[in-house]
Amino acid sequence: RVSFIFSQVLHLKEALKEKGLELKLFYGNPIDIFIDLSKEGFEEVAASGDYDTYARKRDLEVSHILPFNAINDTYIFQPNEVLKADRTPYLVFTPFYNKAKTLFNQKHLHEYQFVKQDLYSTDYEGILEYTQTRAQLHTLDTTSIGFEKMTLSVTASLDKLDALEKKLDSYKNDRDFPCLDSTSHLSLELRFGTLSIRQVLRFLSKQRNKGIDTEAFFRQLIFRDYYAYLLYHFPYLETENYKYAFKGIENINKYESFTQAKTGVPIIDAGVRELLQTGNMHNRVRMICASFFTKDLLLPWQWGEKFFAQHLLDYDAASNILSWQWSAGTGVDPQPYFRIFNPYLQSKKFDKDGYYIKHFCPELSEVNTEHIHDETALFKNTIPNYPKPMIRHKEAAKKALQYFKMVI
């Protein structure tokens, strides 16, 4: 993620130069930097908002140094914009979604115009590091600011929008199939602001004017807003359950089997390998893996959330935390505790021919595809270089239900 951010900042710097603007880069504690900038005569900070605990604390501290103007370009709605009649937050997605649709209007498509003047006149090239006692200039490389650059293969943001135009008609039906390239791949851009949510909305508006059904994709964007909204109104959800006292059972051996893709459950191991190898995991597979982690293995959802946070290129605190709480059945608007994904039925439904599984688990390439989705066959047959399933799903699900019933 740091390599991606660094490369995008340099790209932004070059893009602004083409428009006659300059981007100055600073490195250090944000508070130290803004204290110094305030001494230089700056009068205001303008920034897109973010809702996790760290970001809100940082922005509050900065606002005590300089007036803080939140541009609200990270999410569609402001956190207090979609509320119930009594001005309290929604706790269920569908009513939130219905209210959001009634409030959505042209102002949410707002496009900011480029300014015409330079924003900062100090003449230097590089990255200026601020501490409480000194300022040091670094070159535009990575080693001087403490990390090793990784080579990433990332498609340009606007190219992804162009590609999405061809996917919208089939998005609703195809987005759950990991072997199909049917998702938008925009989560990375939206997370780091390399593509404005307003620009995506303007794109969707143009598609609707062409008669293309954009409802399914728009719903997913609202879902993204909803999770950020919940974290804003209930910040304790970052670490604590909203429902049920059951906190999972700590078991380092089970955790290591999962995180090393050695569960013996093909769809789970394929998903974890995709994550470790690419920094990504298909959304349907994320749900299957999170259900397996919290229900079949009964591990604390916080452990799984942290593991994803360590490896996801598009890591977004709100989306990741609330998705794990949903899967664990402990969140504000959760998957009911008694609904437990069967990983074999899920893989058979969404990866019937095993293309996704066999791509990331090549040792299964010669295995009969039907057996990949059959727990009994996986226990019965010995597959070279691949373990037998670490648990039996039916027994694990029964055990999970017993634990949850104890805390209802």
C-alpha positions as CSV (number, residue, x, y, z in Angstrom):
1,R,0.0,0.0,0.0
2,V,2.8,2.4,0.8
3,S,4.4,1.7,-2.6
4,F,1.1,2.4,-4.3
5,I,0.6,5.6,-2.3
6,F,4.1,6.8,-3.1
7,S,3.8,6.1,-6.8
8,Q,0.4,7.8,-7.0
9,V,1.7,10.9,-5.2
10,L,4.6,11.2,-7.7
11,H,2.1,10.7,-10.6
12,L,-0.1,13.5,-9.1
13,K,2.9,15.8,-8.9
14,E,3.7,15.3,-12.6
15,A,0.0,15.7,-13.6
16,L,-0.3,19.0,-11.7
17,K,2.8,20.3,-13.3
18,E,1.1,19.9,-16.7
19,K,-1.6,22.2,-15.4
20,G,0.9,24.8,-14.1
21,L,0.6,23.7,-10.5
22,E,3.1,22.4,-8.0
23,L,2.7,19.8,-5.4
24,K,5.0,20.0,-2.4
25,L,5.6,16.8,-0.4
26,F,6.1,16.6,3.4
27,Y,7.1,13.7,5.5
28,G,6.6,13.4,9.3
29,N,3.9,13.7,12.0
30,P,1.0,15.7,10.5
31,I,0.8,17.9,13.6
32,D,4.4,18.9,13.4
33,I,4.0,19.7,9.7
34,F,0.9,21.8,10.1
35,I,2.3,23.7,13.0
36,D,5.2,24.7,10.7
37,L,2.9,25.6,7.9
38,S,0.8,27.8,10.2
39,K,3.9,29.7,11.0
40,E,4.5,30.3,7.3
41,G,1.1,32.1,7.0
42,F,-1.3,29.5,5.7
43,E,-4.9,30.1,6.6
44,E,-6.8,26.9,5.9
45,V,-6.6,23.2,5.3
46,A,-8.8,21.6,2.7
47,A,-9.0,17.8,2.7
48,S,-11.3,14.9,1.9
49,G,-12.8,13.4,5.0
50,D,-12.1,10.0,6.5
51,Y,-14.1,8.3,9.4
52,D,-11.9,5.8,11.2
53,T,-10.6,6.6,14.7
54,Y,-7.1,7.6,13.7
55,A,-8.2,9.9,10.8
56,R,-10.8,11.7,12.9
57,K,-8.4,12.3,15.8
58,R,-5.7,13.5,13.3
59,D,-8.2,15.9,11.5
60,L,-9.4,17.2,14.8
61,E,-5.9,18.0,16.0
62,V,-5.1,19.7,12.7
63,S,-8.2,21.8,13.0
64,H,-6.9,23.2,16.3
65,I,-3.9,24.5,14.3
66,L,-5.6,25.7,11.1
67,P,-9.3,25.9,10.2
68,F,-10.2,22.6,8.6
69,N,-12.4,22.5,5.5
70,A,-13.7,19.0,4.8
71,I,-14.3,18.7,1.0
72,N,-16.5,15.5,1.5
73,D,-15.1,13.8,-1.6
74,T,-14.4,10.5,-0.1
75,Y,-18.0,9.2,0.3
76,I,-21.2,10.1,-1.4
77,F,-22.9,11.4,1.7
78,Q,-21.8,13.2,4.8
79,P,-22.1,11.1,8.0
80,N,-25.1,13.0,9.3
81,E,-26.9,13.4,5.9
82,V,-28.8,10.1,5.9
83,L,-30.7,9.8,9.2
84,K,-34.0,8.5,10.4
85,A,-36.9,10.8,11.2
86,D,-35.7,11.1,14.8
87,R,-32.2,12.1,13.6
88,T,-30.6,8.8,14.8
89,P,-28.5,6.6,12.4
90,Y,-30.0,3.6,10.5
91,L,-29.0,0.2,11.8
92,V,-30.2,-1.8,8.8
93,F,-28.9,-1.3,5.3
94,T,-32.1,-1.5,3.2
95,P,-33.9,1.4,5.0
96,F,-30.6,3.3,4.8
97,Y,-30.4,2.6,1.1
98,N,-34.0,3.6,0.4
99,K,-33.5,6.9,2.3
100,A,-30.2,7.6,0.5
101,K,-31.8,7.2,-2.9
102,T,-34.4,9.8,-2.0
103,L,-31.7,12.2,-0.9
104,F,-29.4,11.7,-3.8
105,N,-29.3,14.7,-6.2
106,Q,-27.1,16.8,-8.5
107,K,-25.0,18.2,-5.7
108,H,-23.6,14.7,-5.2
109,L,-22.2,14.9,-8.7
110,H,-20.3,18.1,-7.9
111,E,-17.0,18.6,-9.9
112,Y,-14.3,20.8,-8.4
113,Q,-12.4,23.1,-10.8
114,F,-8.7,23.5,-10.9
115,V,-7.2,26.6,-9.4
116,K,-5.1,28.9,-11.6
117,Q,-2.3,29.9,-9.2
118,D,0.5,28.1,-7.4
119,L,-0.3,27.0,-3.9
120,Y,3.1,27.0,-2.4
121,S,6.1,29.1,-3.6
122,T,9.0,27.7,-1.6
123,D,11.5,26.4,-4.2
124,Y,12.6,22.9,-3.6
125,E,12.3,19.5,-5.2
126,G,12.0,16.4,-3.1
127,I,10.3,15.5,0.2
128,L,10.7,17.8,3.1
129,E,10.8,16.0,6.4
130,Y,9.6,17.9,9.5
131,T,10.3,17.1,13.1
132,Q,9.8,19.2,16.1
133,T,13.4,20.4,15.9
134,R,14.4,20.5,12.2
135,A,13.5,20.2,8.6
136,Q,15.4,17.9,6.3
137,L,15.1,17.6,2.5
138,H,15.0,14.1,0.9
139,T,15.2,13.1,-2.7
140,L,12.1,11.6,-4.4
141,D,13.0,8.0,-3.6
142,T,11.8,5.6,-1.0
143,T,14.9,4.5,0.9
144,S,15.4,7.9,2.6
145,I,12.0,7.8,4.2
146,G,12.3,4.3,5.4
147,F,10.6,1.7,3.1
148,E,11.6,-0.5,0.2
149,K,9.7,0.2,-2.9
150,M,7.8,-2.7,-4.5
151,T,7.0,-3.0,-8.2
152,L,3.2,-2.9,-8.7
153,S,1.1,-3.6,-11.8
154,V,-1.9,-1.3,-11.5
155,T,-4.3,-0.4,-14.3
156,A,-4.9,3.4,-14.7
157,S,-8.0,4.7,-13.0
158,L,-9.7,6.0,-16.1
159,D,-9.0,2.8,-18.0
160,K,-10.9,1.0,-15.2
161,L,-13.9,3.3,-15.7
162,D,-13.8,2.6,-19.4
163,A,-13.7,-1.1,-18.7
164,L,-16.6,-0.8,-16.2
165,E,-18.9,0.5,-19.0
166,K,-18.8,-2.9,-20.7
167,K,-19.5,-4.7,-17.4
168,L,-22.5,-2.8,-16.1
169,D,-25.2,-4.7,-17.9
170,S,-24.0,-8.1,-16.5
171,Y,-22.6,-6.7,-13.2
172,K,-25.6,-7.8,-11.1
173,N,-25.5,-11.4,-12.3
174,D,-21.7,-11.9,-12.7
175,R,-20.0,-10.0,-9.9
176,D,-20.1,-13.0,-7.5
177,F,-18.1,-15.3,-9.8
178,P,-14.4,-15.1,-9.1
179,C,-13.3,-16.7,-12.4
180,L,-15.0,-13.8,-14.3
181,D,-13.6,-10.4,-14.6
182,S,-16.9,-8.8,-13.7
183,T,-16.1,-6.5,-10.8
184,S,-15.1,-2.8,-11.1
185,H,-11.7,-3.1,-9.5
186,L,-12.3,0.5,-8.3
187,S,-12.0,-0.2,-4.5
188,L,-8.3,0.7,-4.6
189,E,-8.9,4.1,-6.4
190,L,-11.8,5.0,-4.1
191,R,-9.9,4.1,-1.0
192,F,-6.9,6.3,-1.8
193,G,-8.7,9.1,-3.7
194,T,-7.0,8.5,-7.0
195,L,-10.5,8.5,-8.5
196,S,-13.1,10.7,-7.0
197,I,-16.4,9.2,-5.9
198,R,-18.0,12.2,-7.7
199,Q,-16.3,11.2,-10.9
200,V,-17.6,7.7,-10.6
201,L,-21.1,9.0,-10.0
202,R,-20.9,11.3,-13.0
203,F,-19.8,8.3,-15.0
204,L,-22.8,6.3,-13.8
205,S,-25.1,9.2,-14.6
206,K,-23.9,9.2,-18.2
207,Q,-24.5,5.5,-18.4
208,R,-28.0,5.8,-17.1
209,N,-28.7,8.4,-19.8
210,K,-27.7,5.8,-22.3
211,G,-30.3,3.4,-20.9
212,I,-27.8,1.2,-19.0
213,D,-29.0,-0.3,-15.7
214,T,-26.5,1.0,-13.1
215,E,-28.7,0.2,-10.0
216,A,-26.7,-2.9,-8.8
217,F,-23.3,-1.1,-8.9
218,F,-24.8,2.1,-7.4
219,R,-26.1,-0.1,-4.5
220,Q,-22.6,-1.3,-3.8
221,L,-21.3,2.3,-3.6
222,I,-24.1,3.0,-1.1
223,F,-23.0,0.0,0.9
224,R,-19.5,1.4,1.0
225,D,-21.0,4.6,2.4
226,Y,-23.0,2.7,4.9
227,Y,-20.0,0.9,6.5
228,A,-18.2,4.2,6.8
229,Y,-21.3,5.8,8.3
230,L,-21.6,3.0,10.9
231,L,-18.0,3.3,11.9
232,Y,-18.5,7.1,12.3
233,H,-21.5,6.7,14.5
234,F,-20.2,3.7,16.4
235,P,-16.4,4.0,16.5
236,Y,-16.1,1.2,19.1
237,L,-17.0,-1.3,16.3
238,E,-13.3,-1.1,15.2
239,T,-12.6,-3.6,18.0
240,E,-15.8,-4.7,19.7
241,N,-18.9,-6.6,18.8
242,Y,-22.2,-4.8,18.4
243,K,-24.2,-8.1,19.1
244,Y,-23.5,-11.2,21.2
245,A,-20.9,-11.7,23.8
246,F,-19.2,-14.6,22.0
247,K,-15.7,-13.4,21.0
248,G,-14.3,-16.5,19.3
249,I,-11.8,-19.0,20.6
250,E,-8.1,-18.2,20.2
251,N,-6.2,-21.0,18.5
252,I,-2.9,-20.2,16.9
253,N,-2.6,-23.5,15.1
254,K,-6.0,-23.0,13.3
255,Y,-5.0,-19.4,12.5
256,E,-1.7,-20.4,11.0
257,S,-3.4,-23.1,8.8
258,F,-5.8,-20.5,7.5
259,T,-3.2,-17.7,6.9
260,Q,-0.8,-20.2,5.3
261,A,-3.5,-21.5,3.0
262,K,-3.3,-25.0,4.4
263,T,-6.9,-25.6,5.5
264,G,-7.5,-28.4,2.9
265,V,-10.6,-26.6,1.8
266,P,-9.9,-25.5,-1.8
267,I,-12.0,-22.3,-2.1
268,I,-10.5,-21.1,1.2
269,D,-6.9,-21.9,0.3
270,A,-7.3,-20.3,-3.2
271,G,-8.7,-17.1,-1.6
272,V,-5.9,-16.8,0.9
273,R,-3.3,-17.5,-1.8
274,E,-4.8,-14.8,-4.0
275,L,-4.5,-12.4,-1.1
276,L,-0.9,-13.3,-0.4
277,Q,0.2,-13.3,-4.0
278,T,-1.7,-10.2,-5.3
279,G,-2.9,-8.1,-2.4
280,N,-6.4,-8.7,-3.5
281,M,-9.2,-11.1,-2.9
282,H,-12.5,-11.4,-4.8
283,N,-15.4,-10.1,-2.7
284,R,-17.5,-13.2,-2.8
285,V,-14.4,-15.2,-1.7
286,R,-13.8,-12.7,1.1
287,M,-17.2,-13.5,2.5
288,I,-16.6,-17.3,2.2
289,C,-13.2,-17.0,3.9
290,A,-14.5,-14.8,6.7
291,S,-17.4,-17.1,7.4
292,F,-15.1,-20.1,7.5
293,F,-12.7,-18.2,9.8
294,T,-15.3,-17.1,12.3
295,K,-17.8,-19.9,12.1
296,D,-16.0,-23.1,11.1
297,L,-12.8,-22.3,12.9
298,L,-14.4,-20.1,15.6
299,L,-11.5,-17.7,15.5
300,P,-11.9,-14.1,16.7
301,W,-13.0,-11.9,13.8
302,Q,-10.5,-9.3,14.9
303,W,-7.7,-11.7,14.0
304,G,-9.0,-12.2,10.5
305,E,-9.6,-8.4,10.1
306,K,-6.0,-7.8,11.1
307,F,-4.7,-10.4,8.7
308,F,-6.6,-8.8,5.8
309,A,-5.4,-5.4,6.9
310,Q,-1.8,-6.6,6.6
311,H,-2.2,-7.8,3.1
312,L,-5.0,-6.1,1.2
313,L,-3.9,-3.4,-1.2
314,D,-7.3,-1.8,-1.1
315,Y,-7.6,-2.0,2.7
316,D,-10.3,0.3,4.0
317,A,-10.9,0.2,7.7
318,A,-14.6,0.7,7.6
319,S,-15.3,-1.8,4.8
320,N,-13.0,-4.4,6.2
321,I,-14.1,-4.2,9.9
322,L,-17.8,-4.1,9.2
323,S,-17.5,-6.9,6.6
324,W,-15.8,-9.1,9.2
325,Q,-18.5,-8.2,11.8
326,W,-21.2,-9.1,9.2
327,S,-19.6,-12.5,8.5
328,A,-19.1,-13.2,12.2
329,G,-22.8,-12.3,12.9
330,T,-21.7,-9.7,15.5
331,G,-22.2,-6.4,13.6
332,V,-24.9,-3.7,13.4
333,D,-26.6,-5.2,10.4
334,P,-25.1,-8.7,10.4
335,Q,-25.3,-12.0,8.6
336,P,-27.6,-13.9,11.1
337,Y,-25.6,-16.1,13.4
338,F,-27.5,-19.2,12.3
339,R,-26.6,-18.6,8.6
340,I,-23.2,-20.2,8.0
341,F,-21.7,-20.5,4.6
342,N,-21.0,-24.0,3.4
343,P,-17.6,-23.5,1.6
344,Y,-18.2,-26.5,-0.7
345,L,-21.7,-25.4,-1.8
346,Q,-20.3,-21.8,-2.3
347,S,-17.4,-23.0,-4.4
348,K,-19.7,-25.3,-6.5
349,K,-22.1,-22.4,-7.1
350,F,-19.6,-19.7,-7.9
351,D,-16.6,-21.6,-9.2
352,K,-18.4,-24.7,-10.7
353,D,-15.6,-25.5,-13.1
354,G,-12.8,-24.8,-10.6
355,Y,-11.0,-22.2,-12.8
356,Y,-10.4,-19.9,-9.9
357,I,-9.4,-22.6,-7.4
358,K,-7.1,-24.4,-9.8
359,H,-5.4,-21.1,-10.8
360,F,-4.3,-20.4,-7.3
361,C,-4.0,-24.1,-6.2
362,P,-2.2,-25.7,-9.1
363,E,-1.7,-28.9,-7.2
364,L,-5.4,-29.5,-7.7
365,S,-5.2,-29.0,-11.4
366,E,-5.5,-32.8,-12.1
367,V,-8.2,-33.4,-9.5
368,N,-11.7,-34.1,-10.7
369,T,-13.5,-30.8,-10.4
370,E,-16.5,-32.4,-8.7
371,H,-14.2,-33.6,-5.9
372,I,-12.9,-30.1,-5.3
373,H,-16.4,-29.2,-4.1
374,D,-17.0,-32.5,-2.2
375,E,-15.7,-32.7,1.4
376,T,-16.2,-36.5,1.5
377,A,-14.0,-37.0,-1.6
378,L,-11.3,-34.7,-0.2
379,F,-11.2,-36.7,3.0
380,K,-11.2,-40.0,1.1
381,N,-8.6,-39.3,-1.5
382,T,-4.9,-38.4,-0.9
383,I,-3.8,-35.5,-3.1
384,P,-0.1,-35.0,-3.5
385,N,1.2,-31.8,-1.8
386,Y,-2.3,-30.9,-0.6
387,P,-3.7,-31.5,2.9
388,K,-6.9,-33.1,3.8
389,P,-9.6,-30.7,5.2
390,M,-8.7,-29.5,8.7
391,I,-12.4,-29.8,9.9
392,R,-15.7,-31.3,8.8
393,H,-18.0,-28.4,8.0
394,K,-21.3,-29.9,9.3
395,E,-19.7,-30.6,12.7
396,A,-18.0,-27.2,12.9
397,A,-21.3,-25.4,12.0
398,K,-23.1,-27.3,14.7
399,K,-20.5,-26.3,17.2
400,A,-20.7,-22.7,16.2
401,L,-24.5,-22.6,16.6
402,Q,-24.1,-24.0,20.1
403,Y,-21.6,-21.3,21.1
404,F,-23.8,-18.5,19.8
405,K,-27.0,-19.9,21.4
406,M,-25.1,-19.7,24.7
407,V,-24.7,-15.9,24.5
408,I,-28.1,-14.9,23.0
